[in-house]
Amino acid sequence: MNNVRNFFVLLFVTFILQGMNGGNRVNKDEEQGFVIDSNLQFEEAVAGLSIPQSILENLRLVDVYYYGFDEKLHKGQLVVHKDVVLNIIEIFEFIRESHFPVGKVVPISKYGWSDEKSMQDNNTSAFNYRFISGTRVISNHASGLAIDINPRFNPYIKNGNSLPSNCAYDTTKAGTISSNSQLVKEFKQRGWQWGGDWKSLKDYQHFEKKLK
């Protein structure tokens, strides 16, 4: 276990030394036997959308590792705010070590910036310069300070309506998040809020952090 942990710590340190904007490590990843869900450059991960420079300069592309529902080790990527990079690395280390299954982790630019398409594909994502669903209020996703995990299993529910349209919330199934999940505790220990605690609606997939 220590050797495995040291290997991933080395990967994360290498990632940080490369400037926290990803890098072309596809050959190395293939040698290690990872299933590669995403291996983008930063420019590709934020392409196709008009993003204010003040937001863009605070974003970083983070490589993450997790077990999929196929029980294989996967590599994906998240675009997040620079101030939560360490949180995301630590939380995905917990996700990997606990074998909490994740469908895939691909920057939402690959879905044409469509939140609905990303959710229907059970894709875990973070940054998306968009409004909160059904409002004209800018989402915390627009700053890279929110993440949605396994949205098909952890839907957004309001007034009896659920998103994505192909969702199913069953807390007995792997990859589903509930109030008893250790994953919720891991986020909260680092100052994040969980959408499953909200009263007017439930957003079981959603975690967000407000910077001080």
Backbone hydrogen bonds in HBPLUS format (Angstrom, degrees):
<---DONOR---> <-ACCEPTOR-->    atom                        ^
c    i                          cat <-CA-CA->   ^        H-A-AA   ^      H-
h    n   atom  resd res      DA  || num        DHA   H-A  angle D-A-AA Bond
n    s   type  num  typ     dist DA aas  dist angle  dist       angle   num
A0005-ARG N   A0001-MET O   2.91 MM   4  6.19 162.9  1.94 152.3 157.1     1
A0006-ASN N   A0002-ASN O   2.85 MM   4  6.02 160.2  1.89 148.7 154.4     2
A0007-PHE N   A0003-ASN O   3.01 MM   4  6.18 147.9  2.12 140.9 149.1     3
A0008-PHE N   A0004-VAL O   3.14 MM   4  6.50 157.5  2.20 151.0 155.6     4
A0009-VAL N   A0005-ARG O   2.90 MM   4  6.16 158.0  1.95 153.9 160.8     5
A0010-LEU N   A0006-ASN O   2.96 MM   4  6.10 155.2  2.02 143.6 150.0     6
A0011-LEU N   A0007-PHE O   3.05 MM   4  6.39 149.8  2.14 141.1 149.3     7
A0012-PHE N   A0008-PHE O   2.96 MM   4  6.23 159.4  2.00 150.7 155.3     8
A0013-VAL N   A0009-VAL O   2.89 MM   4  6.13 158.1  1.94 151.9 158.0     9
A0014-THR N   A0010-LEU O   2.92 MM   4  6.08 160.3  1.96 147.9 153.4    10
A0015-PHE N   A0011-LEU O   2.93 MM   4  6.16 153.1  2.00 144.7 152.4    11
A0016-ILE N   A0012-PHE O   2.95 MM   4  6.25 154.7  2.02 148.8 154.6    12
A0017-LEU N   A0013-VAL O   2.95 MM   4  6.20 161.7  1.98 153.2 157.9    13
A0018-GLN N   A0014-THR O   3.07 MM   4  6.28 131.9  2.31 139.8 152.2    14
A0018-GLN N   A0015-PHE O   3.20 MM   3  5.18 133.9  2.43  93.7 106.1    15
A0020-MET N   A0015-PHE O   3.36 MM   5  5.85 159.3  2.41 152.7 149.3    16
A0019-GLY N   A0016-ILE O   3.01 MM   3  5.42 155.8  2.07 115.8 118.0    17
A0061-LEU N   A0020-MET O   3.13 MM  41  6.05 138.3  2.31 142.6 149.1    18
A0029-ASP N   A0025-ARG O   2.89 MM   4  6.14 161.5  1.93 159.1 165.2    19
A0030-GLU N   A0026-VAL O   2.89 MM   4  6.10 156.6  1.94 149.1 155.2    20
A0031-GLU N   A0027-ASN O   3.00 MM   4  6.24 151.3  2.08 145.8 153.5    21
A0032-GLN N   A0028-LYS O   3.11 MM   4  6.42 140.8  2.27 141.8 152.0    22
A0032-GLN N   A0029-ASP O   3.10 MM   3  5.11 124.8  2.41  94.1 108.3    23
A0034-PHE N   A0029-ASP O   3.24 MM   5  5.70 164.7  2.27 154.3 150.9    24
A0033-GLY N   A0030-GLU O   3.09 MM   3  5.07 152.7  2.17  99.0 107.5    25
A0035-VAL N   A0073-LEU O   2.89 MM  38  6.21 160.1  1.93 147.2 154.0    26
A0075-LYS N   A0035-VAL O   2.83 MM  40  6.14 152.6  1.90 155.8 155.9    27
A0037-ASP N   A0075-LYS O   2.81 MM  38  5.80 157.1  1.86 159.9 167.8    28
A0044-GLU N   A0041-GLN O   3.04 MM   3  5.32 125.3  2.35 104.4 118.1    29
A0045-ALA N   A0041-GLN O   3.08 MM   4  6.39 150.6  2.17 151.7 160.6    30
A0045-ALA N   A0042-PHE O   3.02 MM   3  5.05 117.5  2.43  96.4 112.3    31
A0047-ALA N   A0044-GLU O   3.39 MM   3  5.09 167.4  2.41  99.2 102.7    32
A0055-ILE N   A0052-PRO O   3.01 MM   3  5.47 142.1  2.16 111.2 121.3    33
A0056-LEU N   A0052-PRO O   2.95 MM   4  6.20 168.8  1.96 157.0 160.6    34
A0057-GLU N   A0053-GLN O   3.05 MM   4  6.03 163.6  2.08 151.9 153.1    35
A0058-ASN N   A0055-ILE O   3.00 MM   3  5.49 154.9  2.06 114.3 122.3    36
A0059-LEU N   A0056-LEU O   3.16 MM   3  5.40 167.7  2.18 112.6 116.3    37
A0082-LYS N   A0058-ASN O   2.77 MM  24  5.60 147.8  1.87 168.5 175.5    38
A0060-ARG N   A0080-VAL O   2.81 MM  20  5.53 152.1  1.89 159.7 169.2    39
A0080-VAL N   A0060-ARG O   2.95 MM  20  5.53 156.1  2.01 157.6 162.4    40
A0062-VAL N   A0078-LEU O   2.75 MM  16  5.20 172.5  1.75 161.4 163.0    41
A0078-LEU N   A0062-VAL O   2.91 MM  16  5.20 153.3  1.98 144.2 152.9    42
A0064-VAL N   A0076-GLY O   2.93 MM  12  5.30 167.6  1.95 135.8 138.2    43
A0076-GLY N   A0064-VAL O   2.87 MM  12  5.30 164.7  1.90 151.3 156.4    44
A0066-TYR N   A0074-HIS O   3.08 MM   8  5.33 154.1  2.15 138.1 145.5    45
A0074-HIS N   A0066-TYR O   2.64 MM   8  5.33 169.9  1.65 165.3 169.0    46
A0102-VAL N   A0067-TYR O   3.00 MM  35  6.33 152.6  2.08 146.1 154.8    47
A0068-GLY N   A0072-LYS O   2.98 MM   4  5.72 160.1  2.02 162.3 164.2    48
A0071-GLU N   A0068-GLY O   3.00 MM   3  5.30 157.6  2.05 112.1 115.0    49
A0077-GLN N   A0105-VAL O   2.91 MM  28  5.70 154.0  1.97 135.3 138.5    50
A0127-PHE N   A0079-VAL O   2.99 MM  48  5.37 150.1  2.08 155.2 160.2    51
A0081-HIS N   A0144-GLY O   2.89 MM  63  4.55 158.3  1.94 122.0 115.7    52
A0084-VAL N   A0081-HIS O   3.05 MM   3  5.75 168.2  2.06 123.6 127.4    53
A0088-ILE N   A0084-VAL O   3.00 MM   4  6.26 163.2  2.03 158.0 161.7    54
A0089-ILE N   A0085-VAL O   2.98 MM   4  6.27 160.2  2.02 155.1 160.5    55
A0090-GLU N   A0086-LEU O   2.97 MM   4  6.16 165.9  1.99 154.2 157.6    56
A0091-ILE N   A0087-ASN O   2.87 MM   4  6.07 162.1  1.90 154.1 159.5    57
A0092-PHE N   A0088-ILE O   2.94 MM   4  6.04 160.2  1.98 148.7 153.9    58
A0093-GLU N   A0089-ILE O   2.97 MM   4  6.14 133.3  2.19 138.0 150.8    59
A0094-PHE N   A0090-GLU O   3.07 MM   4  6.45 149.9  2.16 143.7 151.0    60
A0095-ILE N   A0091-ILE O   2.87 MM   4  6.22 157.1  1.92 145.4 152.3    61
A0096-ARG N   A0092-PHE O   2.91 MM   4  5.97 157.1  1.97 137.4 143.0    62
A0097-GLU N   A0093-GLU O   2.91 MM   4  6.07 169.8  1.92 149.9 153.1    63
A0098-SER N   A0094-PHE O   2.88 MM   4  5.90 154.4  1.94 153.1 159.2    64
A0100-PHE N   A0095-ILE O   3.10 MM   5  5.16 144.9  2.23 147.4 153.7    65
A0099-HIS N   A0096-ARG O   3.15 MM   3  5.09 153.5  2.23 100.7 108.8    66
A0124-THR N   A0104-LYS O   2.85 MM  20  6.03 176.2  1.85 155.9 156.6    67
A0110-LYS N   A0107-PRO O   3.10 MM   3  6.16 165.7  2.12 130.3 132.1    68
A0111-TYR N   A0108-ILE O   2.96 MM   3  5.27 160.0  2.00 109.9 116.5    69
A0113-TRP N   A0108-ILE O   3.13 MM   5  5.29 151.4  2.21 144.1 142.7    70
A0112-GLY N   A0109-SER O   3.08 MM   3  5.13 150.0  2.18 115.1 113.1    71
A0114-SER N   A0111-TYR O   3.14 MM   3  5.59 155.4  2.20 109.8 116.8    72
A0118-SER N   A0114-SER O   3.13 MM   4  6.32 160.5  2.17 147.3 152.8    73
A0119-MET N   A0115-ASP O   2.90 MM   4  6.08 161.1  1.93 151.2 156.4    74
A0120-GLN N   A0116-GLU O   2.94 MM   4  6.11 163.5  1.96 150.8 155.2    75
A0121-ASP N   A0117-LYS O   3.20 MM   4  6.33 136.1  2.41 137.0 147.2    76
A0121-ASP N   A0118-SER O   3.24 MM   3  5.25 132.8  2.47  95.2 107.6    77
A0123-ASN N   A0118-SER O   3.01 MM   5  5.30 165.4  2.03 157.3 155.5    78
A0122-ASN N   A0119-MET O   2.83 MM   3  4.95 156.5  1.88 113.6 116.9    79
A0125-SER N   A0148-ASP O   3.14 MM  23  5.58 138.5  2.32 143.0 153.6    80
A0148-ASP N   A0125-SER O   2.88 MM  23  5.58 163.6  1.90 167.2 172.7    81
A0128-ASN N   A0141-HIS O   3.03 MM  13  5.22 157.2  2.08 111.4 116.3    82
A0130-ARG N   A0128-ASN O   2.83 MM   2  5.67 111.3  2.31 118.6 101.4    83
A0139-SER N   A0130-ARG O   3.01 MM   9  6.03 174.9  2.01 147.5 149.2    84
A0132-ILE N   A0137-VAL O   2.69 MM   5  5.66 155.7  1.75 168.4 176.7    85
A0135-THR N   A0132-ILE O   2.98 MM   3  5.53 149.0  2.07 151.5 147.3    86
A0142-ALA N   A0139-SER O   2.98 MM   3  5.42 149.6  2.08 107.1 115.6    87
A0143-SER N   A0140-ASN O   3.15 MM   3  5.55 164.7  2.18 110.0 114.8    88
A0145-LEU N   A0140-ASN O   3.13 MM   5  5.44 159.6  2.17 156.0 150.1    89
A0144-GLY N   A0141-HIS O   3.04 MM   3  4.92 157.1  2.09 101.3 108.6    90
A0209-LYS N   A0145-LEU O   2.94 MM  64  5.59 154.9  2.00 160.8 165.1    91
A0147-ILE N   A0207-PHE O   2.85 MM  60  5.39 154.3  1.91 153.9 161.4    92
A0207-PHE N   A0147-ILE O   2.91 MM  60  5.39 150.0  2.00 154.2 163.9    93
A0149-ILE N   A0205-GLN O   2.84 MM  56  4.87 155.6  1.90 127.6 132.2    94
A0153-PHE N   A0150-ASN O   3.04 MM   3  5.71 140.2  2.20 120.3 129.8    95
A0154-ASN N   A0150-ASN O   3.07 MM   4  6.09 127.1  2.36 142.4 155.6    96
A0168-ALA N   A0152-ARG O   2.96 MM  16  6.36 154.0  2.03 172.9 175.6    97
A0204-TYR N   A0155-PRO O   3.14 MM  49  5.70 140.3  2.30 155.4 143.7    98
A0156-TYR N   A0163-LEU O   2.83 MM   7  5.09 162.8  1.86 155.8 160.2    99
A0163-LEU N   A0156-TYR O   2.83 MM   7  5.09 147.9  1.94 145.2 155.3   100
A0157-ILE N   A0202-LYS O   2.64 MM  45  5.10 169.7  1.65 162.0 165.3   101
A0202-LYS N   A0157-ILE O   2.93 MM  45  5.10 170.0  1.94 153.6 157.0   102
A0158-LYS N   A0161-ASN O   2.90 MM   3  5.33 158.0  1.95 152.8 158.8   103
A0161-ASN N   A0158-LYS O   2.90 MM   3  5.33 164.4  1.92 120.7 124.2   104
A0167-CYS N   A0164-PRO O   3.18 MM   3  5.38 146.9  2.29 122.8 119.0   105
A0173-LYS N   A0170-ASP O   3.02 MM   3  5.79 169.9  2.03 126.3 129.6   106
A0176-THR N   A0173-LYS O   3.26 MM   3  5.92 147.7  2.37 137.9 138.9   107
A0181-SER N   A0178-SER O   3.00 MM   3  5.27 164.4  2.03 112.6 117.5   108
A0184-VAL N   A0181-SER O   3.18 MM   3  5.45 127.8  2.47 101.6 112.8   109
A0186-GLU N   A0182-GLN O   2.89 MM   4  6.22 150.4  1.98 150.4 159.0   110
A0187-PHE N   A0183-LEU O   3.11 MM   4  6.41 158.7  2.15 150.8 155.0   111
A0188-LYS N   A0184-VAL O   2.97 MM   4  6.20 169.4  1.98 153.5 156.7   112
A0189-GLN N   A0185-LYS O   2.90 MM   4  5.99 153.3  1.97 148.6 154.9   113
A0190-ARG N   A0187-PHE O   2.95 MM   3  5.35 146.2  2.06 108.7 119.2   114
A0192-TRP N   A0187-PHE O   3.12 MM   5  5.24 162.6  2.16 132.5 130.6   115
A0191-GLY N   A0188-LYS O   2.98 MM   3  5.00 164.4  2.00 111.5 112.1   116
A0193-GLN N   A0208-GLU O   2.73 MM  15  5.35 166.5  1.75 162.0 165.2   117
A0208-GLU N   A0193-GLN O   3.00 MM  15  5.35 153.4  2.07 142.9 151.2   118
A0197-ASP N   A0194-TRP O   3.10 MM   3  5.86 168.6  2.11 121.4 125.0   119
A0195-GLY N   A0206-HIS O   2.87 MM  11  5.17 173.1  1.88 149.4 150.1   120
A0198-TRP N   A0195-GLY O   3.32 MM   3  5.46 159.8  2.37 103.7 109.5   121
A0203-ASP N   A0195-GLY O   3.11 MM   8  4.40 165.9  2.13 102.9 105.8   122
A0206-HIS N   A0203-ASP O   3.06 MM   3  5.53 154.3  2.13 116.9 124.4   123
